[in-house]
Amino acid sequence: MKLRFSPTSPFVRKVRAVAVATGLDSRVESVRTETTDPSWWGDNPLGKVPALITDEGKALIDSPVICEYLDSLHDGPKVFPPDGEARWTALQNQALADGIMDACVSCYQEMRRPDGERSAGWIERQRGKVDRTVATLEAEAASLEGDPDIGNIAVGCALGYIDLRMPDFDWRASAPRLANWYEGFAKNPFMTETEPPPA
C-alpha cells in the first residue's frame, strides 16, 4: 500500500497512527506528495492528503475512510468499536477532533496570506471553533480513557496539531483534565512515532 502524505498534516498523522497501532505500518509505504502537483490528482481529485493506494490499486481518500479500511486488514483489537455506545462515542470523538483539525488548518492558511488579504474575523471564527470543541472534550474527557480507538487517536492528533500550528493557544489552561489525559496518551508509540517535524 502507498500513503500519499505531507509531513505536518494532522489527518495524515491520524492514518499513520492507526497503521502503527494496528501493526500495519510496515505494509504502508509513505509517498511525500505536494498537494499543488496535478500529476497525482487522479488518486484524489480534491488534491488533498491523505490518499491511500491499496495493494489492488484502488485509491481511498479521507482519513476516516482510510483508517477504517486499515482497521479491516488485521485480526488484533479493532480501533473502530464494532457496535453499541463505544462505537458512537469513538466516532463522535473522531468527528470533534477532525473539526479541530479543519479549523486549525483553515486558521493557519489564513494567517499565511499576505497583509491586506488576511481576515482577522475568519481567524477568530476558526479559533472559536477550536476553543468550543476543546471545552466539549474537556467535559467528556473520561470518554477518552481506555484502549486506543479511532476517537482518542484522532483527539490526540488534533491536540498535537494545535500545539504545532497555534502555539499561542493555551488550551491546557482551560482544559486540565484533557491536558492530563493527553500527557499520558502522547507517550504511546503510535503517537511518538508519528510526531510531525517542528513548525
Phi, psi and omega per residue, in radians:
M1 nan 2.600 3.101
K2 -2.152 2.286 3.126
L3 -1.912 2.005 3.039
R4 -1.351 2.231 -2.991
F5 -2.537 2.821 2.833
S6 -2.183 2.555 -2.898
P7 -1.185 -0.403 -3.086
T8 -1.827 -0.023 -3.121
S9 -1.134 2.180 3.104
P10 -1.214 -0.479 3.117
F11 -1.241 -0.655 3.021
V12 -1.114 -0.754 -3.136
R13 -1.042 -0.702 3.130
K14 -1.042 -0.780 3.123
V15 -1.104 -0.804 -3.128
R16 -1.131 -0.637 3.107
A17 -1.126 -0.721 3.085
V18 -1.109 -0.706 3.115
A19 -1.058 -0.742 3.122
V20 -1.190 -0.793 -3.086
A21 -1.091 -0.524 -3.114
T22 -1.703 0.040 3.115
G23 1.322 0.339 -3.099
L24 -1.774 0.006 -3.007
D25 -1.049 -0.540 -3.134
S26 -1.246 -0.290 -3.140
R27 -1.623 -0.073 -3.069
V28 -1.940 2.065 3.062
E29 -1.622 2.160 -3.138
S30 -1.523 2.234 -3.127
V31 -2.077 1.906 -3.123
R32 -1.117 2.336 -2.988
T33 -2.377 2.292 3.014
E34 -1.534 2.127 -3.049
T35 -1.172 -0.306 3.122
T36 -1.513 -0.070 -3.123
D37 -1.483 1.959 -3.066
P38 -1.240 -0.169 -3.058
S39 -1.160 -0.321 -3.112
W40 -1.919 0.072 -3.063
W41 -1.144 -0.220 3.016
G42 -1.138 -0.506 3.076
D43 -1.310 -0.596 3.078
N44 -2.605 1.803 -3.112
P45 -1.106 -0.276 3.076
L46 -1.342 -0.227 3.137
G47 1.159 0.607 -3.099
K48 -2.129 2.649 2.973
V49 -1.874 2.652 0.109
P50 -1.487 2.768 2.924
A51 -2.403 2.369 -3.119
L52 -1.990 2.232 3.043
I53 -1.743 2.003 -3.084
T54 -1.239 2.965 3.101
D55 -1.089 -0.388 3.113
E56 -1.544 -0.041 3.100
G57 1.584 0.119 3.111
K58 -1.481 2.387 3.113
A59 -1.619 2.219 3.051
L60 -1.983 2.398 -3.123
I61 -2.176 2.815 3.094
D62 1.423 2.191 -2.999
S63 -1.044 -0.677 3.100
P64 -1.069 -0.675 3.121
V65 -1.148 -0.815 -3.113
I66 -1.118 -0.751 -3.133
C67 -1.094 -0.742 -3.141
E68 -1.195 -0.607 3.072
Y69 -1.089 -0.842 3.126
L70 -1.023 -0.695 -3.111
D71 -1.139 -0.365 3.132
S72 -1.427 -0.135 -3.000
L73 -1.702 0.015 -3.086
H74 -2.270 2.863 -3.088
D75 -1.837 0.054 -3.140
G76 -1.438 -2.965 3.106
P77 -1.011 2.332 -3.076
K78 -1.445 2.480 3.050
V79 -1.493 -0.278 2.987
F80 -1.773 1.820 3.100
P81 -0.966 2.427 -2.997
P82 -1.231 -0.553 -3.069
D83 -2.881 3.105 3.041
G84 1.296 -2.921 -3.071
E85 -1.061 -0.631 -3.130
A86 -1.056 -0.680 3.129
R87 -1.128 -0.856 -3.071
W88 -1.186 -0.578 3.073
T89 -1.138 -0.791 3.137
A90 -1.103 -0.758 3.140
L91 -1.176 -0.653 3.098
Q92 -1.127 -0.767 3.120
N93 -1.116 -0.656 3.069
Q94 -1.084 -0.749 -3.136
A95 -1.098 -0.734 3.097
L96 -1.102 -0.760 3.138
A97 -1.127 -0.757 3.121
D98 -1.086 -0.622 3.079
G99 -1.119 -0.697 3.059
I100 -1.071 -0.795 -3.135
M101 -1.061 -0.805 3.118
D102 -1.011 -0.798 -3.115
A103 -1.144 -0.719 3.132
C104 -1.149 -0.729 3.098
V105 -1.074 -0.795 -3.137
S106 -1.091 -0.749 3.133
C107 -1.121 -0.781 -3.133
Y108 -1.097 -0.750 3.133
Q109 -1.130 -0.672 3.130
E110 -1.173 -0.679 -3.134
M111 -1.170 -0.377 3.134
R112 -1.491 -0.145 3.133
R113 -1.183 2.688 -3.128
P114 -1.098 2.702 3.037
D115 -0.961 2.447 -3.117
G116 1.612 -0.335 3.091
E117 -1.907 -0.205 -3.074
R118 -1.379 2.425 3.134
S119 -1.860 1.896 3.099
A120 -1.101 -0.607 3.125
G121 -1.130 -0.694 3.118
W122 -1.149 -0.754 3.111
I123 -1.048 -0.788 -3.132
E124 -1.111 -0.655 3.124
R125 -1.102 -0.745 3.132
Q126 -1.187 -0.701 3.104
R127 -1.102 -0.615 3.094
G128 -1.101 -0.680 3.086
K129 -1.069 -0.779 -3.139
V130 -1.109 -0.788 -3.110
D131 -1.056 -0.829 -3.120
R132 -1.154 -0.661 -3.102
T133 -1.280 -0.647 3.034
V134 -1.061 -0.721 3.107
A135 -1.087 -0.686 3.096
T136 -1.117 -0.780 3.130
L137 -1.163 -0.585 3.067
E138 -1.067 -0.755 -3.138
A139 -1.173 -0.463 -3.097
E140 -1.926 0.401 -3.027
A141 -0.997 -0.555 -3.131
A142 -1.083 -0.460 -3.124
S143 -1.239 -0.214 -3.118
L144 -1.574 -0.183 -3.124
E145 -1.246 2.820 3.067
G146 1.792 -2.894 -3.089
D147 -1.129 2.717 3.119
P148 -1.035 2.324 2.990
D149 -2.443 3.064 -3.055
I150 -1.107 -0.466 3.135
G151 -1.234 -0.942 -3.091
N152 -1.277 -0.490 3.042
I153 -1.116 -0.795 3.136
A154 -1.102 -0.738 3.126
V155 -1.107 -0.737 3.095
G156 -1.020 -0.748 3.123
C157 -1.170 -0.643 3.138
A158 -1.167 -0.773 3.134
L159 -1.140 -0.663 3.067
G160 -1.089 -0.610 -3.136
Y161 -1.264 -0.601 3.023
I162 -1.011 -0.813 -3.139
D163 -1.057 -0.618 -3.095
L164 -1.292 -0.829 -2.971
R165 -1.784 -0.328 -3.136
M166 -2.286 1.020 -3.015
P167 -1.094 -0.319 3.109
D168 -1.457 -0.090 -3.108
F169 -1.585 1.719 -3.023
D170 -1.477 1.314 -3.098
W171 -1.187 -0.448 -3.106
R172 -1.141 -0.566 -3.106
A173 -1.107 -0.622 -3.104
S174 -1.682 -0.100 -3.080
A175 -2.387 1.175 -3.041
P176 -1.142 -0.623 3.123
R177 -1.197 -0.704 3.091
L178 -1.127 -0.720 3.131
A179 -1.111 -0.705 3.129
N180 -1.140 -0.733 3.079
W181 -1.079 -0.796 -3.067
Y182 -1.126 -0.642 -3.127
E183 -0.996 -0.741 3.111
G184 -1.356 -0.725 -3.079
F185 -1.111 -0.635 -3.088
A186 -1.157 -0.175 3.130
K187 -1.526 -0.120 3.100
N188 -1.112 2.532 -3.131
P189 -0.981 -0.632 -3.130
F190 -1.207 -0.274 3.033
M191 -1.606 -0.818 -3.095
T192 -1.158 -0.610 -3.100
E193 -1.358 -0.201 -3.120
T194 -2.022 0.167 -3.119
E195 -1.059 2.298 -3.106
P196 -1.261 2.821 3.057
P197 -1.163 2.758 3.128
P198 -1.023 2.594 -3.141
A199 -1.147 nan nan
